[in-house]
Amino acid sequence: MLRFLTAGESHGRALVVIVEGLPAGLPVTVAQIQDELARRRLGYGRGPRMRFEVDEVTIVSGVRHGRTLGSPVAVEIANTEWERNPEKWQTEMSVDASDGPTRQPLTQPRPGHADLAGMQKYDFVDARDVLERASARETAARVVAGTLAKAWLATLGVDVVSHVVRIGDAAAPIGPPPTIDDLDRIDADEVRCLDSGASAAMIVAIKEAAKDGDSLGGTVEVVAHGVPVGLGSHVHWDRKLDSKLAAALMSIQAVKAVEIGDGWDVAGRRGSDAHDPITWDADAGDYRRASHRAGGVEGGMSTGEPVIARVAMKPLASLNRPVLGTVDVLTKEETVSFKERTDVTAVPAMGVVAETMVALVLADEVARKFGGDTVAETRRNLDAYLAALHDGPLGPSGTEAPTGGDAIADGG
Ligand code: EPS
């Protein structure tokens, strides 16, 4: 329903993203996209490139006089390093065969990266033919798509926030899920962590890893508030909201695990201590859950509670001190993988990308359930659904079973 496609290589001319399925009438500005891209560059432990790569944004189509037209929105993000370093990247990444490779091919693939499997699959002897696309630079294009999805969700009262809960062995204590009001404080922290003690420990860990030329992974928590009950479905495996969130989050470069709610922890508990009791909030005239263990998703559907996912990123496979064993694909000699300029950790940035992927999945499900060619129409459809729930037999005034007879309470 809402789909997007990215193109572009890390050191090529530009990244491009096309987003299709947005309604007409959504206010969009270049500044809003740039602000979100700037958030993705945040975080202690990024490499030097983040200081000079400025993400020059051009909206190519789909927006007129500051509002979406309902047509595909295409956006280009120029790679300023390509522009500033013509001798280096413009020839190395040229589309013209006569510019031919300017450097020795990278023939010592990095373990843990896409290099070797990609070289074997696509028949390349130069790892650059793989790594340029496998690079996390691509997530800048996703963040553009996510900015648009977030803007649409905001018109429906839905927002998405992330924070870092672990880098290396430094972990933050588990607290209540943050809200959008915490976001400025999270973004102001050097590692996007809410707990100042844990943040300081994370920075120490990053400094130590940097000294050793090493890298660090970690975990972020993503929380979506205001998600209406009933996104996703229990009826088919490929319509379950949690499976879509997991797939979208696992697609982020270097992510190796995703849990919804307390997924891993719950696996070790008894059933009596693993679920979220249902309560009735008479003031709101709605159901609530007494805890958040399910992460706001039951049976593949949103429950109306905050949707919570945790996302684990492995330590990056590019190291500033080449120590990982590999094989030179031309000589077959065992050696160590090549050194490539890189980040010590990209976990804080990954949080912003995780927000993006969650927003894109939720916006896709909003489009499926509520439709609408305009922002106002989607909002009307959502309001009508919520009003029908409120006024129907499950709402505050509903007391009778719809088909008559005795209500069955034991589930059968
Ligand atoms: C990356 C390595 C680094 C990162 C890059 C991803 O790039 P470079 O080798 O050019 O310094 O900075 O991430 C980005 C450019 C970005 O915008 O996120 C890698 O190996 O994947």
Boltz pocket constraint, residues with backbone or C-beta under 6 A from the ligand:
constraints:
  - pocket:
      binder: B
      contacts: [[A, 10], [A, 47], [A, 48], [A, 49], [A, 50], [A, 53], [A, 131], [A, 134], [A, 135], [A, 136], [A, 137], [A, 138], [A, 139], [A, 140], [A, 318], [A, 340], [A, 341], [A, 342], [A, 343]]
      max_distance: 6.0
